[in-house]
Amino acid sequence: MTIEILMPALSPTMEEGTLAKWVVKEGDTVSSGDVIAEIETDKATMEFEAVDEGVIGKILIEEGTEGVKVNTPIAVMLEEGEDASAADAAPTPAAEAPAETPAEPAKAPAAAKPAFEAPAQSPDVPEGTTFKSQTVREALRDAMAEEMRRSENVFLMGEEVAEYQGAYKISQGLLDEFGAKRVIDTPITEHGFAGLAVGAAFGGLNPIVEFMTFNFAMQAIDQIINSAAKTLYMSGGQMGCPIVFRGPNGAAARVGAQHSQDYAAWYASIPGLKVVQPYSAADAKGLLKSAIRDPNPVIFLENEILYGKTFDVPEIEDFTIPFGKAKICREGTDVTIVSWSIGMTYALEAADALAEMGISAEVIDLRTLRPIDYATVIASVKKTNRCVTVEEGFPVASMSNHLAATIMTEAFDYLDAPVLSCTGKDVPMPYAANLEKLALTTTQEVIDAVRAVTYK
Amino acid sequence: MATRKAAAKRPNASKEELLAYYRDMLLIRRFEEKAGQLYGMGLIGGFCHLYIGQEAVVVGLEAAAKEGDSRVTSYRDHGHMLACGMDPKGVMAELTGREGGYSRGKGGSMHMFSEEKKFYGGHGIVAAQVPIGTGLAFANKYKGEDTVSFAYFGDGAANQGQVYEAYNMAALWDLPVIFVIENNQYAMGTSVQRSTHSPSYWERGVAFGIKGREVDGMDVLAVKEAGEEAVAHCRAGKGPYILEVKTYRYRGHSMSDPAKYRTREEVQKMREERDPIEGIKAMLLTGSHASEDELKDVDKEIKSIVNESAKFAQESPEPSLDELWTDIYADELPQESAL
C-alpha cells in the first residue's frame, strides 16, 4: 500500500505554498522525522519531515513549484516490499484533495489581480502614476523601512521582530538594514514593553510597537489608554505620545477564542487615540507612513489573512495617505455598503454578486476609524437611501452601531430602510471549522442584508 | 535619634548645602499643609495625596541629579514637582483646577507634567510609571546622552507585575534608570507585613542582576549619598539601580483616608524621633551653621511663597469652556505628499 505525502499546512492561514526544494530523491529510504523537503509559506521557509518510514517511490511535484495547494499529493512513498510500479498507480496531482479553508471564502491565488481594480481612479494618487504589485506584508515593511530611513528617532520593538524577522514576517530585512539598536527583540512582556515604549515616546523618540497579535495587547491596554492616549490632555497639551502600536487583529483561521478578536470598536471609542484599519496594500503603506509621522498614539490594526494578498501599490516616492479620508472603492446607486479591513473582502464580493442581480452597490472603505470620514458615508447614504455595514467585530457596542446611529441622526429623512449590520456573531470564536464559519460574517450575509434593505 | 546623631557627625555637608535641604524640604511640608487646608475648604477636589513626612526622599535624590535627568512618579507627586524646581504657583493652581495650573486645570493633583523640568508625571495608575521611567532611560541611552531617569514608586506598586517586566528589560539592555522604591510602609491601608512575605524590596532586583541598596529615607544626607552612588552607577553605563528608601507618610493615603490601620502613637513617634526636617534643623543648629534667627527667616520666606501660591491658585480663573475640546490630539504634522 503506497502512502501519499500531501502538501502540509504549516500555519493557521496557509492555503498554498512553494515546494522550494526536495531534500530526498526517488528511491531514497526515509525514516520518520527525516527532512524530506523545504516548503516556503507566506511567513517562512519550513523543513518538512517524513511521518512514515519507507522509500520515496515517486515525486509528484517538482521543486520550485509555486502555489501548491494544501493537501495536494506531492510524493508517493512505498512501504516495505513494494516496488516503484506501485507508485505509478497513485493518483496524479490533478486529482488533488479538496483544500479545506474553513475561515475564509474562496480567494484568488496570491499573485492574482488586485481585489479592486483601477486604483488610478482613487483620489490618493495623481493621474499617470505607475503601480507595482505588492502584498500587504511587503507594503507594511516598506512603509516602516522608509520612515526609519527618514528619521533616526523611529525604531521598532516587539516580540520576534528582529532576528526571527517577524512572527508574520512583516519586519523582514529590517534588522539587517537598521541594526539591533533600532530593531529590538523584546522579552514576552507586553505590559512592560508597551509602557517602556510610551516612556521612550515621552522622551522624544518615535517608537513602533509590534504586538504579535492585538489579542496580546489586552495585557498592555492600560499603558495604551491611560498613559499614551490621555497624557496630552492631562498635561494641558505639553506632552504628547507619538507612537504606533501595530500588529494583526481579528480572526485568523482556527486559532480559537483567545486569538480571534477584533478590537476596532474598543480602541475607536478612546479620545486621544487614532485608529487605522487598512484593507489594501496601498492603503497599508500610505497609512502606516502617516501613522509613524503622526504626533499622536496610533492603533494600526492589521489582518493576518490580508497579509498575503496582493494589490497595486503606487510607485510614488514618499506615498502617504491622510487619516479620516474614506475611499469609494466602487460607485453605485442602490445601496451603500460601508466596511474596512477584511470586511472589504465580503463587501466587494457581495457588490459583484449584487451587480449580477441588477443591484448597484456603492462600496466605501473607511480606512480609518478615528477619525472617521462621516461626510463621505452620509453623502453616499443621501444618494442611495440605504446602508449596510460590514465588520468582523462583535455586534454589541460595535462600530456598526455607531455608524447606524450617526446615519440615523444625520440622514434620517433620506433613509428608505433601516441600516443593517453584518458583524461577527455574539459568541466567543469557536474552534471547529463549521462553527467558526458561522461565527464570522460572510459575503452571503452581506448580499442578504442588501436584498433586505432594497426590498429585492 | 540615633540616625540624627549619626548624620550630624557627617563633616562634608556645607552650611549652604544643609540650608538648601532645609529650605527645600520645608517648602514641600508647608505647601502640602496648605494644600490640605485648601482641600478642607473645598477648593481642591478629587483625590489629593500629601507627601508630608517623605520630603527627604525627593530632596536628597534631586541633590544627586543633574540637568537633563528625567523623573516620573505616582499620584503622590507634589513633592517631586517642587523638588525638581517646578513653580509652586503652577502646581497649586493645578490642584485647584485653574487656568494657571501646569495642565491648565485639566490634569489635577495626580496628573501634572513639565517638559522643561523633565518631569513626566504624575501617573494615576499604580506602577504604570515604572515602565515609563524605564522608557525614558531607553530614550536617553538611544540618543547617546549620559542622563539618567528616576522612576519613583511605592511599596504598594512594588508588588505589581509590570515592575518586574521593567526590571527585566532595564537589566537586559543596561538602561540608565534608578528605580526608587519609596517604602512608606503602607500601601493605602495595607502594611508591608500584610502585603508581602519578602523582607526587602530592593533585594528582588538581585534576581535580575540589578544592583541596589536600602537607605534611611528620613535622613536627607543619607539619601543624597545613596543617590549619588546610584547615579554614578547608571552614568557609567552599568545599567539600572534600585534604591529602597525607607520613609513614612504622616498623613493618610489621601485626604479621605481616616488612617485607622495604624496607631496615632506610631505616627507621633515617627514625627518626634525621625522627622527629616527637624533632623536637618538640629544639624544646622548644633553644628553652629545657622542661628535660630536665620532659620526663622527661611521659614518666613517659605511661608510667603506658599501663601502666594495659594492666592494665585484661588485667583486664577477656571479654564475657559473651549478647553474641554483642546489638547486631545497634537497638531497634525504636514503631510507633504498627501493629495
Interface residues (C-beta under 8 A of the other chain):
Chain A: P123 D124 V125 P126 F155 K181 T186 P187 T189 H191 G192 F193 A194 G195 L196 A197 V198 G199 A200 A201 F202 G203 G204 L205 D222 Q223 N226 S227 T231 L232 Y233 M234 S235 G236 G237 Q238 M239 G240 P242 P271 G272 K274 G286 S290 R293 D294 P295 N296 I316 E317 D318 F319 T320 I321 P322
Chain B: S70 V72 G101 Y102 S103 R104 G105 K106 G107 H111 M112 F113 S114 E115 Y120 G121 G122 H123 G124 I125 A128 V130 P131 I132 G133 T134 G135 L136 A137 F138 A139 N140 Y142 K143 S149 G161 Q162 E165 A166 N168 M169 L172 T326 D327 I328 Y329 A330 D331 E332 L333 Q335 E336 S337 A338 L339
